Amino acid sequence: MPDISIVVPLFNEEESLPELVDWIEKVCSEHGYTHEVIMVDDGSTDDSWHVVKQLSDQYPAVKGIKFQRNYGKSAALNEGFKAAKGNVVITMDADLQDSPDEIPELYRMITADGFDLVSGWKKKRYDNTFTKNLPSKLYNSVNRRISGIKLHDMNCGLKAYRRNVIKSIEIYGEMHRFIPVLAKAAGFRKIGEKVVVHRARKYGMSKFGWERFINGFLDLLSVQFISRFGKKPMHFFGLLGTLTFMLGFIAIFALIVQRIIDGADFGLTNKIGFYLAMTAMIMGTQFFLAGFLGELISRSAADRNHYLIEETLGC
């Protein structure tokens, strides 16, 4: 079992991979770490996988997983976490914007300081101020308020984990942005932060656009709901359905009693109230059925993470 597993998701990063692996090997060698580097090719259309093969021949620590097509960063991290064997697992991007020189301190914070998870904070960024830096600050501010986790840069790709953390969580869709939230929901509450160096992109261009901020907010709501009600959807939908149904039922009962006492036909106002009450009862029934069906699905759902892997190296 190596000291460190370094998981590197990549998509069309052929130019940066040799330099990144050389740098990782240099740092680990200087500090005497036993390690493995798991490179997950997320369906690259350039020669990235060919470069990974060459690096695997050159460095025994380099392993690889190649997807049949592009599934996204969450899928790449999920498969990398499955393959990781190290006591400490460190993730970093393949574009050389994350520095391998941060590895020793991240490793120390997990092993010596006792953190379950340490997230990087790119305090000084070299991205465009208006298209990335300002939206990222707003995005992280919303994340902190909703999740209650006081991290300045939750989406930073440079993170370190205790091994049992990554073996206890499931990442799918675009949930890689909220791994600290998933870890907290799983019971790992010692989450730290480290200021890390952010380097300007040396090769290629960013693979992410504005849509990641919109999708990220929606994913955050999903994570919050799933972490609280994913295993017990009836607690949410059943309660909401019962309250809505009872509100409609009481309103209709009151209208019927009024009709009997007064002995007159419903006026326009009472008719509107009657139909609104009926609507509430129908909606309440639907919410209740949604919770019931959610319970059935959650108890019998197959594994959601299934990806076509074209080839592996050492995994």
DAMO-V338695 format. One record per residue. N is the residue number from 1. RES is the residue in three letters. SS is DSSP state (@ for helix, = for strand, . for the rest). PSI is psi as a letter, one per 40 degrees, with the letter a starting at -180 (* if undefined). Layout:
BEGIN
<<N/RES/SS/PSI> <N/RES/SS/PSI>>
END
This chain:
BEGIN
<<1/MET/./h> <2/PRO/./i> <3/ASP/./d> <4/ILE/=/h> <5/SER/=/h> <6/ILE/=/h> <7/VAL/=/h> <8/VAL/=/h> <9/PRO/=/i> <10/LEU/=/i> <11/PHE/./h> <12/ASN/./f> <13/GLU/./f> <14/GLU/@/d> <15/GLU/@/d> <16/SER/@/e> <17/LEU/@/d> <18/PRO/@/d> <19/GLU/@/d> <20/LEU/@/d> <21/VAL/@/d> <22/ASP/@/d> <23/TRP/@/d> <24/ILE/@/d> <25/GLU/@/d> <26/LYS/@/d> <27/VAL/@/d> <28/CYS/@/d> <29/SER/@/d> <30/GLU/@/d> <31/HIS/@/e> <32/GLY/./f> <33/TYR/./h> <34/THR/./h> <35/HIS/=/i> <36/GLU/=/i> <37/VAL/=/h> <38/ILE/=/h> <39/MET/=/h> <40/VAL/=/h> <41/ASP/=/h> <42/ASP/./f> <43/GLY/./f> <44/SER/./i> <45/THR/./e> <46/ASP/./a> <47/ASP/./f> <48/SER/@/d> <49/TRP/@/d> <50/HIS/@/d> <51/VAL/@/d> <52/VAL/@/d> <53/LYS/@/d> <54/GLN/@/d> <55/LEU/@/d> <56/SER/@/d> <57/ASP/@/d> <58/GLN/@/d> <59/TYR/./h> <60/PRO/./d> <61/ALA/./e> <62/VAL/=/h> <63/LYS/=/i> <64/GLY/=/i> <65/ILE/=/h> <66/LYS/=/h> <67/PHE/=/i> <68/GLN/./d> <69/ARG/./i> <70/ASN/./h> <71/TYR/./e> <72/GLY/./i> <73/LYS/@/d> <74/SER/@/d> <75/ALA/@/d> <76/ALA/@/d> <77/LEU/@/d> <78/ASN/@/d> <79/GLU/@/d> <80/GLY/@/d> <81/PHE/@/d> <82/LYS/@/d> <83/ALA/@/e> <84/ALA/./h> <85/LYS/./e> <86/GLY/./i> <87/ASN/./d> <88/VAL/=/h> <89/VAL/=/h> <90/ILE/=/h> <91/THR/=/i> <92/MET/./i> <93/ASP/./i> <94/ALA/./e> <95/ASP/./e> <96/LEU/./e> <97/GLN/./e> <98/ASP/=/h> <99/SER/./h> <100/PRO/@/e> <101/ASP/@/e> <102/GLU/@/e> <103/ILE/@/d> <104/PRO/@/d> <105/GLU/@/d> <106/LEU/@/d> <107/TYR/@/d> <108/ARG/@/d> <109/MET/@/d> <110/ILE/@/d> <111/THR/@/d> <112/ALA/./d> <113/ASP/./e> <114/GLY/./e> <115/PHE/./i> <116/ASP/./d> <117/LEU/=/h> <118/VAL/=/h> <119/SER/=/h> <120/GLY/=/i> <121/TRP/=/h> <122/LYS/./g> <123/LYS/./d> <124/LYS/./h> <125/ARG/./i> <126/TYR/./f> <127/ASP/./i> <128/ASN/./h> <129/THR/@/d> <130/PHE/@/d> <131/THR/@/d> <132/LYS/@/d> <133/ASN/@/d> <134/LEU/@/d> <135/PRO/@/d> <136/SER/@/d> <137/LYS/@/d> <138/LEU/@/d> <139/TYR/@/d> <140/ASN/@/d> <141/SER/@/d> <142/VAL/@/d> <143/ASN/@/d> <144/ARG/@/d> <145/ARG/@/d> <146/ILE/@/d> <147/SER/@/d> <148/GLY/./e> <149/ILE/./h> <150/LYS/./g> <151/LEU/./h> <152/HIS/./d> <153/ASP/./g> <154/MET/./d> <155/ASN/./e> <156/CYS/./h> <157/GLY/./e> <158/LEU/./h> <159/LYS/=/i> <160/ALA/=/i> <161/TYR/=/i> <162/ARG/=/i> <163/ARG/@/d> <164/ASN/@/e> <165/VAL/@/d> <166/ILE/@/e> <167/LYS/./e> <168/SER/./e> <169/ILE/./i> <170/GLU/./h> <171/ILE/./h> <172/TYR/./i> <173/GLY/./b> <174/GLU/./f> <175/MET/@/e> <176/HIS/@/d> <177/ARG/@/e> <178/PHE/@/f> <179/ILE/@/d> <180/PRO/@/d> <181/VAL/@/d> <182/LEU/@/d> <183/ALA/@/d> <184/LYS/@/d> <185/ALA/@/d> <186/ALA/./e> <187/GLY/./e> <188/PHE/./h> <189/ARG/./e> <190/LYS/./g> <191/ILE/=/h> <192/GLY/=/i> <193/GLU/=/i> <194/LYS/=/h> <195/VAL/=/h> <196/VAL/./i> <197/VAL/./h> <198/HIS/=/h> <199/ARG/./i> <200/ALA/./i> <201/ARG/./h> <202/LYS/./d> <203/TYR/./i> <204/GLY/./a> <205/MET/./i> <206/SER/./i> <207/LYS/./e> <208/PHE/./i> <209/GLY/./a> <210/TRP/./d> <211/GLU/@/d> <212/ARG/@/d> <213/PHE/@/d> <214/ILE/@/d> <215/ASN/@/d> <216/GLY/@/d> <217/PHE/@/d> <218/LEU/@/d> <219/ASP/@/d> <220/LEU/@/d> <221/LEU/@/d> <222/SER/@/d> <223/VAL/@/d> <224/GLN/@/d> <225/PHE/@/d> <226/ILE/@/d> <227/SER/@/d> <228/ARG/@/d> <229/PHE/@/e> <230/GLY/./d> <231/LYS/./e> <232/LYS/./g> <233/PRO/@/d> <234/MET/@/d> <235/HIS/@/d> <236/PHE/@/d> <237/PHE/@/d> <238/GLY/@/d> <239/LEU/@/d> <240/LEU/@/d> <241/GLY/@/d> <242/THR/@/d> <243/LEU/@/d> <244/THR/@/d> <245/PHE/@/d> <246/MET/@/d> <247/LEU/@/d> <248/GLY/@/d> <249/PHE/@/d> <250/ILE/@/d> <251/ALA/@/d> <252/ILE/@/d> <253/PHE/@/d> <254/ALA/@/d> <255/LEU/@/d> <256/ILE/@/d> <257/VAL/@/d> <258/GLN/@/d> <259/ARG/@/d> <260/ILE/@/d> <261/ILE/@/d> <262/ASP/@/d> <263/GLY/./f> <264/ALA/./i> <265/ASP/./i> <266/PHE/./h> <267/GLY/./i> <268/LEU/@/d> <269/THR/@/d> <270/ASN/@/d> <271/LYS/@/d> <272/ILE/@/d> <273/GLY/@/d> <274/PHE/@/d> <275/TYR/@/d> <276/LEU/@/d> <277/ALA/@/d> <278/MET/@/d> <279/THR/@/d> <280/ALA/@/d> <281/MET/@/d> <282/ILE/@/d> <283/MET/@/d> <284/GLY/@/d> <285/THR/@/d> <286/GLN/@/d> <287/PHE/@/d> <288/PHE/@/d> <289/LEU/@/d> <290/ALA/@/d> <291/GLY/@/d> <292/PHE/@/d> <293/LEU/@/d> <294/GLY/@/d> <295/GLU/@/d> <296/LEU/@/d> <297/ILE/@/d> <298/SER/@/d> <299/ARG/@/e> <300/SER/@/e> <301/ALA/./h> <302/ALA/./i> <303/ASP/./h> <304/ARG/./d> <305/ASN/./g> <306/HIS/./h> <307/TYR/./i> <308/LEU/./h> <309/ILE/=/h> <310/GLU/=/d> <311/GLU/=/i> <312/THR/=/i> <313/LEU/=/h> <314/GLY/./e> <315/CYS/./*>>
END
